[in-house]
């Protein structure tokens, strides 16, 4: 039985639960980030996911859309201070 729908709003809400958590807790939950950028006192941990492509079209042509989600956590003093994302596959239940 499906209890809910996978939505962008749910993804955003789930990300916000990490704000205030430690960087170690984040990495324990999310794993090793795809990249880390340090700018002044802030560390930016990026988690990138590529879910392939979606192909739509027929006889006259096709449209190919990459499916991806990139999530960035901002860390200061070992604490997550912000979470943001972009992409067309950033959804959760």
Helices and strands as residue ranges (DSSP letters): H 8-16, H 23-30, E 35-39, E 42-58, E 61-76, E 79-87
